[in-house]
Amino acid sequence: MRLNEVIFGGRVPIEGYGPGFFRVGGAIHRGPLALLPGGPQPWAGLPEIELFLAAAAALDVVFLGMGPEIRPLDAALRSRFDAAGIGVEIMATAPACRTYNVLLAEGRRIAAGLLPV
């Protein structure tokens, strides 16, 4: 078996999550969390998307983890992401965490808004 070291280019991956929390960079964050190019930040959850819009110049896509199950994104919020030139992908939180880490390792211009499971 061959193992490859994953390098995240100075940004920190999601190390774990559980009921009501996320572990990022060795720190436990409780409640909704925004992962932005500048690092993790507490997030009020939807419909608050100003943190992501403010980082639009540094982002191509935002992954929104909607909790244990996928839920649709309000059309008005999607329009605001579109107007800022940010793609948005909606999924349950578990796959959002995995996808975020994979694309972070590829050096992609991404962010995530994660609602706890």
C-alpha positions as YAML, in Angstrom:
chain: A
units: angstrom
residues:
- id: 1
  name: MET
  ca: [0.00, 0.00, 0.00]
- id: 2
  name: ARG
  ca: [1.22, 3.50, -0.84]
- id: 3
  name: LEU
  ca: [0.41, 6.45, 1.41]
- id: 4
  name: ASN
  ca: [0.60, 10.04, 0.24]
- id: 5
  name: GLU
  ca: [0.92, 13.01, 2.54]
- id: 6
  name: VAL
  ca: [-1.88, 15.52, 2.04]
- id: 7
  name: ILE
  ca: [-0.79, 19.16, 2.08]
- id: 8
  name: PHE
  ca: [-3.37, 21.88, 2.63]
- id: 9
  name: GLY
  ca: [-1.27, 24.93, 1.69]
- id: 10
  name: GLY
  ca: [-1.48, 26.72, 5.01]
- id: 11
  name: ARG
  ca: [-5.24, 26.31, 5.42]
- id: 12
  name: VAL
  ca: [-6.65, 23.92, 7.99]
- id: 13
  name: PRO
  ca: [-8.87, 20.96, 7.10]
- id: 14
  name: ILE
  ca: [-11.88, 19.68, 9.00]
- id: 15
  name: GLU
  ca: [-10.50, 17.04, 11.34]
- id: 16
  name: GLY
  ca: [-13.80, 15.81, 12.72]
- id: 17
  name: TYR
  ca: [-17.38, 16.62, 13.61]
- id: 18
  name: GLY
  ca: [-20.12, 15.31, 15.82]
- id: 19
  name: PRO
  ca: [-23.39, 16.35, 17.44]
- id: 20
  name: GLY
  ca: [-23.20, 20.14, 17.65]
- id: 21
  name: PHE
  ca: [-19.45, 20.59, 17.00]
- id: 22
  name: PHE
  ca: [-16.62, 20.66, 14.45]
- id: 23
  name: ARG
  ca: [-12.89, 20.09, 15.07]
- id: 24
  name: VAL
  ca: [-10.68, 22.29, 12.87]
- id: 25
  name: GLY
  ca: [-6.98, 22.94, 13.44]
- id: 26
  name: GLY
  ca: [-7.12, 21.10, 16.76]
- id: 27
  name: ALA
  ca: [-9.81, 23.43, 18.13]
- id: 28
  name: ILE
  ca: [-13.41, 22.51, 18.88]
- id: 29
  name: HIS
  ca: [-16.01, 24.88, 17.41]
- id: 30
  name: ARG
  ca: [-19.59, 24.54, 18.66]
- id: 31
  name: GLY
  ca: [-22.58, 25.45, 16.52]
- id: 32
  name: PRO
  ca: [-22.62, 26.59, 12.88]
- id: 33
  name: LEU
  ca: [-19.18, 27.28, 11.42]
- id: 34
  name: ALA
  ca: [-17.86, 29.21, 8.41]
- id: 35
  name: LEU
  ca: [-14.58, 28.04, 6.91]
- id: 36
  name: LEU
  ca: [-13.13, 30.94, 4.95]
- id: 37
  name: PRO
  ca: [-9.72, 31.63, 3.37]
- id: 38
  name: GLY
  ca: [-8.77, 33.52, 6.56]
- id: 39
  name: GLY
  ca: [-9.71, 30.59, 8.79]
- id: 40
  name: PRO
  ca: [-12.72, 29.27, 10.71]
- id: 41
  name: GLN
  ca: [-15.25, 31.73, 12.11]
- id: 42
  name: PRO
  ca: [-18.44, 31.35, 14.11]
- id: 43
  name: TRP
  ca: [-21.43, 31.65, 11.81]
- id: 44
  name: ALA
  ca: [-25.05, 32.49, 12.59]
- id: 45
  name: GLY
  ca: [-26.25, 29.96, 10.00]
- id: 46
  name: LEU
  ca: [-28.67, 30.64, 7.19]
- id: 47
  name: PRO
  ca: [-29.93, 33.10, 6.02]
- id: 48
  name: GLU
  ca: [-26.70, 34.91, 7.07]
- id: 49
  name: ILE
  ca: [-24.31, 34.77, 4.09]
- id: 50
  name: GLU
  ca: [-22.47, 38.11, 4.43]
- id: 51
  name: LEU
  ca: [-19.25, 36.38, 5.56]
- id: 52
  name: PHE
  ca: [-19.11, 34.51, 2.25]
- id: 53
  name: LEU
  ca: [-20.10, 37.49, 0.11]
- id: 54
  name: ALA
  ca: [-17.35, 39.59, 1.74]
- id: 55
  name: ALA
  ca: [-14.79, 36.95, 0.66]
- id: 56
  name: ALA
  ca: [-16.14, 36.67, -2.91]
- id: 57
  name: ALA
  ca: [-12.88, 37.83, -4.54]
- id: 58
  name: ALA
  ca: [-11.07, 34.84, -2.99]
- id: 59
  name: LEU
  ca: [-13.74, 32.19, -3.67]
- id: 60
  name: ASP
  ca: [-14.99, 30.08, -6.54]
- id: 61
  name: VAL
  ca: [-17.45, 27.95, -4.60]
- id: 62
  name: VAL
  ca: [-19.05, 27.65, -1.16]
- id: 63
  name: PHE
  ca: [-20.20, 24.30, 0.19]
- id: 64
  name: LEU
  ca: [-23.22, 24.61, 2.45]
- id: 65
  name: GLY
  ca: [-23.64, 21.67, 4.81]
- id: 66
  name: MET
  ca: [-27.31, 21.74, 5.75]
- id: 67
  name: GLY
  ca: [-27.11, 19.46, 8.81]
- id: 68
  name: PRO
  ca: [-27.89, 15.73, 8.82]
- id: 69
  name: GLU
  ca: [-29.98, 15.93, 5.65]
- id: 70
  name: ILE
  ca: [-29.92, 18.04, 2.53]
- id: 71
  name: ARG
  ca: [-32.43, 20.89, 2.35]
- id: 72
  name: PRO
  ca: [-33.02, 23.30, -0.51]
- id: 73
  name: LEU
  ca: [-31.46, 26.75, -0.47]
- id: 74
  name: ASP
  ca: [-33.81, 29.72, -0.62]
- id: 75
  name: ALA
  ca: [-33.87, 31.14, -4.17]
- id: 76
  name: ALA
  ca: [-33.13, 34.68, -2.93]
- id: 77
  name: LEU
  ca: [-29.97, 33.47, -1.17]
- id: 78
  name: ARG
  ca: [-28.86, 31.55, -4.25]
- id: 79
  name: SER
  ca: [-29.36, 34.73, -6.31]
- id: 80
  name: ARG
  ca: [-27.11, 36.67, -3.94]
- id: 81
  name: PHE
  ca: [-24.34, 34.08, -4.32]
- id: 82
  name: ASP
  ca: [-24.79, 34.18, -8.11]
- id: 83
  name: ALA
  ca: [-24.63, 37.98, -8.18]
- id: 84
  name: ALA
  ca: [-21.33, 37.83, -6.25]
- id: 85
  name: GLY
  ca: [-19.90, 35.31, -8.73]
- id: 86
  name: ILE
  ca: [-19.73, 32.53, -6.15]
- id: 87
  name: GLY
  ca: [-20.89, 29.01, -6.95]
- id: 88
  name: VAL
  ca: [-22.82, 27.32, -4.18]
- id: 89
  name: GLU
  ca: [-23.21, 23.59, -3.59]
- id: 90
  name: ILE
  ca: [-25.85, 22.34, -1.17]
- id: 91
  name: MET
  ca: [-25.41, 19.01, 0.60]
- id: 92
  name: ALA
  ca: [-25.73, 17.34, 3.97]
- id: 93
  name: THR
  ca: [-22.97, 18.35, 6.39]
- id: 94
  name: ALA
  ca: [-21.04, 15.05, 6.34]
- id: 95
  name: PRO
  ca: [-20.42, 15.05, 2.56]
- id: 96
  name: ALA
  ca: [-19.80, 18.82, 2.67]
- id: 97
  name: CYS
  ca: [-16.95, 18.23, 5.14]
- id: 98
  name: ARG
  ca: [-15.41, 15.48, 3.00]
- id: 99
  name: THR
  ca: [-15.73, 17.47, -0.22]
- id: 100
  name: TYR
  ca: [-14.27, 20.58, 1.42]
- id: 101
  name: ASN
  ca: [-11.17, 18.66, 2.56]
- id: 102
  name: VAL
  ca: [-10.58, 17.05, -0.85]
- id: 103
  name: LEU
  ca: [-10.83, 20.34, -2.73]
- id: 104
  name: LEU
  ca: [-8.79, 22.16, -0.07]
- id: 105
  name: ALA
  ca: [-5.98, 19.63, -0.64]
- id: 106
  name: GLU
  ca: [-6.20, 20.42, -4.37]
- id: 107
  name: GLY
  ca: [-5.62, 24.11, -3.61]
- id: 108
  name: ARG
  ca: [-9.06, 25.19, -4.76]
- id: 109
  name: ARG
  ca: [-10.61, 28.57, -3.85]
- id: 110
  name: ILE
  ca: [-13.34, 27.30, -1.56]
- id: 111
  name: ALA
  ca: [-15.26, 28.03, 1.62]
- id: 112
  name: ALA
  ca: [-17.82, 26.11, 3.63]
- id: 113
  name: GLY
  ca: [-20.79, 27.02, 5.77]
- id: 114
  name: LEU
  ca: [-21.57, 24.09, 8.05]
- id: 115
  name: LEU
  ca: [-24.65, 23.51, 10.17]
- id: 116
  name: PRO
  ca: [-24.03, 20.92, 12.89]
- id: 117
  name: VAL
  ca: [-25.27, 17.36, 12.61]
...
